[in-house]
């Protein structure tokens, strides 16, 4: 291209640059050739800057990839993975996650039980709506008396002792009537460490009480708790007017406080905090082999717009406390109410169900 043609193109570009460019041209009216040369240099500088930004983005992506790989390796090295059992239940709309908590250090966990071994003192079914805009956390009384496949009737928490995580998954699937997509079991020691790694959490306490040991007291209202306090809060049932039902409420309150803290910008935007969470909780976790770190990251991305106000907590329908023919204290079922719950979770209609049943507490 000849010099005159290049100059003509430069002049055409000048006309599209607007009033700001006209002001700059005024400064160079005495030497138009110098002005054109400076503008060409300016465009080259912009291209160099854009290229540098692209390189930085690429480097950041590589660093993030290495960071995620590091987290994945740490998570898999420290946690335990198990396979999900084959399911006889049809897959409903939305996704269902089973969260289990086991408190091996709590003497009440084994007190008066016929089955020895690890029991799930926390059983929660988490339903993520198909549109990824809401989450429903449903807790089960640990003494709910239902069918345990291969073992007849028993408390729901005994499934873990009889057949580990796989049998617990099958037990809950058969009772609720939906397929469980993923499962995670955490020992209560991990909960204590998780709370401490977050710098404590603010928990809404529904009633004032003191633990049976007298070591901890809780006052109605919002109370800041460290790991040891939070663990005592969700363990206590003997000193509560409604026993295990009250403990279920406290478990949901702690989960709500943890969710509020974890999804806060201060946590999710801090790689050091995220790594600390993974390193702290992984040794106490058992997960299904398909719940990979990349799957967790994918779910987090899908739920990026969910806030604490979009997470709803409720209790599965149940009957009154009763006693078996063998003298065991259990919680009865309410099949009519359960049918409504089963339909809601299967058809991804939990919002209507929650509204109609006041969402529990």
KOLLUM-189774 format. One record per residue (C-alpha): residue in three letters; x, y, z. Coordinates in steps of 0.2 Angstrom, whole numbers, padded with zeros to 4 digits, always signed. Layout:
// KOLLUM-189774
ALAXYZ;...
***
This chain:
// KOLLUM-189774
UNK+0000+0000+0000;UNK+0007+0017-0005;UNK+0010+0031+0008;UNK-0005+0041+0001;UNK-0017+0027+0003;UNK-0011+0023+0021;UNK-0014+0042+0025;UNK-0031+0041+0017;UNK-0036+0026+0028;UNK-0029+0035+0044;UNK-0039+0050+0039;UNK-0055+0040+0038;UNK-0052+0032+0055;UNK-0049+0049+0062;UNK-0067+0054+0056;UNK-0074+0040+0066;UNK-0066+0043+0082;UNK-0078+0057+0088;UNK-0076+0073+0097;UNK-0062+0067+0109;UNK-0051+0064+0094;UNK-0054+0081+0086;UNK-0048+0089+0102;UNK-0032+0079+0101;UNK-0030+0084+0083;UNK-0031+0102+0088;UNK-0014+0100+0097;UNK-0006+0094+0081;UNK-0013+0106+0068;UNK+0004+0114+0065;UNK+0012+0096+0060;UNK-0002+0084+0053;UNK+0011+0071+0048;UNK+0018+0070+0066;UNK+0000+0068+0072;UNK-0004+0053+0060;UNK+0013+0045+0066;UNK+0008+0047+0084;UNK-0009+0039+0081;UNK-0002+0024+0073;UNK+0010+0022+0087;UNK-0005+0023+0099;UNK-0015+0009+0090;UNK+0001-0002+0091;UNK+0002+0001+0110;UNK-0017-0004+0112;UNK-0014-0020+0103;UNK+0002-0023+0114;UNK-0009-0020+0130;UNK-0023-0031+0124;UNK-0010-0045+0120;UNK-0003-0043+0137;UNK-0020-0045+0145;UNK-0023-0060+0135;UNK-0007-0068+0141;UNK-0011-0063+0159;UNK-0028-0072+0157;UNK-0020-0087+0150;UNK-0007-0088+0164;UNK-0021-0085+0177;UNK-0031-0100+0169;UNK-0016-0111+0170;UNK-0013-0106+0188;UNK-0031-0109+0193;UNK-0030-0126+0184;UNK-0015-0130+0194;UNK-0024-0124+0210;UNK-0039-0134+0206;UNK-0029-0150+0203;UNK-0020-0147+0219;UNK-0036-0146+0228;UNK-0043-0161+0220;UNK-0027-0171+0224;UNK-0028-0165+0242;UNK-0047-0170+0243;UNK-0045-0187+0236;UNK-0030-0191+0246;UNK-0038-0187+0262;UNK-0056-0192+0260;UNK-0064-0209+0257;UNK-0073-0214+0242;UNK-0087-0227+0240;UNK-0098-0232+0225;UNK-0116-0229+0225;UNK-0128-0244+0225;UNK-0139-0248+0210;UNK-0155-0239+0212;UNK-0173-0246+0209;UNK-0180-0229+0210;UNK-0184-0218+0195;UNK-0174-0202+0193;UNK-0185-0187+0197;UNK-0183-0169+0192;UNK-0170-0159+0200;UNK-0155-0167+0210;UNK-0155-0175+0227;UNK-0140-0176+0239;UNK-0140-0186+0254;UNK-0130-0179+0269;UNK-0125-0189+0283;UNK-0117-0185+0300;UNK-0109-0198+0312;UNK-0104-0194+0330;UNK-0093-0208+0335;UNK-0087-0199+0351;UNK-0105-0196+0357;UNK-0109-0209+0371;UNK-0128-0207+0367;UNK-0125-0213+0349;UNK-0123-0231+0356;UNK-0133-0230+0372;UNK-0147-0243+0372;UNK-0144-0248+0354;UNK-0145-0266+0349;UNK-0133-0263+0334;UNK-0115-0258+0337;UNK-0104-0248+0326;UNK-0105-0231+0317;UNK-0123-0223+0316;UNK-0129-0208+0306;UNK-0135-0196+0319;UNK-0138-0183+0305;UNK-0148-0188+0290;UNK-0153-0174+0278;UNK-0159-0175+0260;UNK-0155-0160+0250;UNK-0165-0156+0235;UNK-0159-0144+0221;UNK-0173-0138+0210;UNK-0171-0141+0191;UNK-0169-0123+0188;UNK-0155-0122+0201;UNK-0163-0107+0209;UNK-0168-0115+0226;UNK-0162-0128+0238;UNK-0173-0138+0251;UNK-0164-0147+0266;UNK-0175-0160+0274;UNK-0170-0168+0290;UNK-0175-0185+0296;UNK-0177-0190+0315;UNK-0163-0202+0318;UNK-0175-0214+0327;UNK-0187-0215+0312;UNK-0193-0233+0312;UNK-0193-0239+0294;UNK-0188-0253+0283;UNK-0170-0257+0282;UNK-0167-0268+0267;UNK-0161-0285+0272;UNK-0164-0281+0291;UNK-0182-0278+0293;UNK-0188-0264+0303;UNK-0176-0252+0312;UNK-0171-0235+0316;UNK-0165-0226+0300;UNK-0148-0222+0308;UNK-0145-0240+0310;UNK-0143-0243+0291;UNK-0125-0236+0292;UNK-0120-0248+0305;UNK-0128-0263+0296;UNK-0122-0259+0278;UNK-0112-0243+0278;UNK-0116-0228+0266;UNK-0122-0239+0252;UNK-0136-0247+0263;UNK-0141-0230+0270;UNK-0143-0223+0252;UNK-0154-0237+0247;UNK-0164-0236+0264;UNK-0168-0217+0261;UNK-0171-0220+0242;UNK-0184-0233+0245;UNK-0192-0223+0259;UNK-0193-0207+0249;UNK-0196-0214+0232;UNK-0183-0204+0222;UNK-0165-0208+0216;UNK-0151-0201+0226;UNK-0138-0193+0215;UNK-0124-0191+0227;UNK-0120-0194+0245;UNK-0108-0187+0258;UNK-0104-0193+0276;UNK-0095-0182+0288;UNK-0089-0186+0305;UNK-0094-0173+0319;UNK-0075-0170+0322;UNK-0075-0163+0304;UNK-0089-0151+0308;UNK-0080-0144+0323;UNK-0064-0141+0312;UNK-0075-0134+0298;UNK-0083-0121+0310;UNK-0066-0116+0317;UNK-0058-0114+0300;UNK-0072-0102+0296;UNK-0068-0092+0311;UNK-0084-0097+0320;UNK-0102-0095+0314;UNK-0118-0086+0320;UNK-0131-0098+0324;UNK-0150-0094+0327;UNK-0154-0102+0344;UNK-0172-0106+0346;UNK-0173-0109+0365;UNK-0161-0106+0379;UNK-0154-0122+0387;UNK-0138-0129+0395;UNK-0130-0145+0390;UNK-0132-0160+0402;UNK-0113-0159+0406;UNK-0115-0141+0411;UNK-0100-0136+0401;UNK-0110-0125+0388;UNK-0125-0114+0389;UNK-0135-0106+0375;UNK-0146-0091+0375;UNK-0161-0089+0363;UNK-0157-0077+0349;UNK-0141-0076+0337;UNK-0126-0083+0346;UNK-0108-0084+0339;UNK-0101-0101+0341;UNK-0084-0109+0339;UNK-0081-0127+0334;UNK-0083-0135+0351;UNK-0098-0124+0355;UNK-0107-0129+0339;UNK-0103-0147+0342;UNK-0111-0146+0359;UNK-0126-0137+0352;UNK-0130-0151+0339;UNK-0126-0165+0351;UNK-0137-0161+0365;UNK-0154-0169+0366;UNK-0157-0175+0384;UNK-0159-0157+0391;UNK-0171-0152+0377;UNK-0190-0152+0380;UNK-0193-0162+0364;UNK-0177-0172+0364;UNK-0172-0178+0347;UNK-0184-0166+0337;UNK-0176-0151+0346;UNK-0159-0158+0341;UNK-0164-0160+0323;UNK-0169-0141+0323;UNK-0152-0137+0330;UNK-0144-0147+0316;UNK-0153-0137+0303;UNK-0149-0121+0312;UNK-0131-0125+0311;UNK-0131-0130+0293;UNK-0140-0114+0289;UNK-0126-0104+0298;UNK-0113-0114+0289;UNK-0121-0111+0272;UNK-0122-0092+0276;UNK-0104-0092+0280;UNK-0097-0103+0266;UNK-0107-0094+0252;UNK-0102-0077+0258;UNK-0090-0067+0246;UNK-0077-0067+0260;UNK-0075-0086+0259;UNK-0078-0090+0240;UNK-0066-0077+0234;UNK-0052-0082+0245;UNK-0042-0096+0238;UNK-0032-0098+0255;UNK-0049-0100+0264;UNK-0055-0113+0251;UNK-0040-0123+0253;UNK-0041-0122+0272;UNK-0058-0129+0271;UNK-0054-0143+0260;UNK-0039-0148+0270;UNK-0049-0147+0286;UNK-0064-0157+0281;UNK-0058-0170+0269;UNK-0050-0182+0282;UNK-0067-0183+0290;UNK-0077-0186+0274;UNK-0084-0201+0265;UNK-0091-0197+0248;UNK-0097-0207+0233;UNK-0084-0209+0219;UNK-0094-0198+0207;UNK-0094-0183+0218;UNK-0077-0177+0211;UNK-0070-0160+0215;UNK-0074-0155+0197;UNK-0092-0160+0200;UNK-0093-0150+0216;UNK-0086-0135+0206;UNK-0098-0137+0193;UNK-0113-0138+0205;UNK-0106-0122+0214;UNK-0106-0113+0197;UNK-0124-0119+0193;UNK-0129-0112+0211;UNK-0119-0096+0210;UNK-0134-0085+0211;UNK-0142-0095+0226;UNK-0141-0085+0242;UNK-0146-0090+0260;UNK-0164-0084+0257;UNK-0165-0097+0243;UNK-0161-0112+0255;UNK-0176-0119+0264;UNK-0176-0130+0279;UNK-0189-0143+0284;UNK-0192-0159+0293;UNK-0198-0175+0284;UNK-0216-0180+0290;UNK-0217-0192+0304;UNK-0228-0199+0318;UNK-0226-0198+0336;UNK-0213-0206+0347;UNK-0218-0224+0351;UNK-0211-0241+0358;UNK-0208-0256+0348;UNK-0213-0274+0354;UNK-0195-0276+0360;UNK-0196-0260+0370;UNK-0185-0249+0359;UNK-0190-0230+0359;UNK-0193-0225+0340;UNK-0202-0212+0330;UNK-0217-0218+0320;UNK-0220-0214+0302;UNK-0235-0204+0294;UNK-0238-0212+0277;UNK-0252-0201+0271;UNK-0241-0185+0274;UNK-0226-0194+0267;UNK-0235-0197+0251;UNK-0237-0179+0248;UNK-0219-0176+0252;UNK-0214-0190+0240;UNK-0224-0182+0226;UNK-0217-0165+0229;UNK-0199-0171+0228;UNK-0201-0182+0214;UNK-0210-0169+0203;UNK-0199-0155+0209;UNK-0213-0146+0217;UNK-0205-0143+0234;UNK-0209-0124+0234;UNK-0228-0128+0234;UNK-0225-0141+0247;UNK-0215-0130+0258;UNK-0227-0116+0257;UNK-0242-0127+0261;UNK-0233-0135+0276;UNK-0226-0119+0283;UNK-0208-0126+0280;UNK-0206-0134+0297;UNK-0193-0124+0308;
***
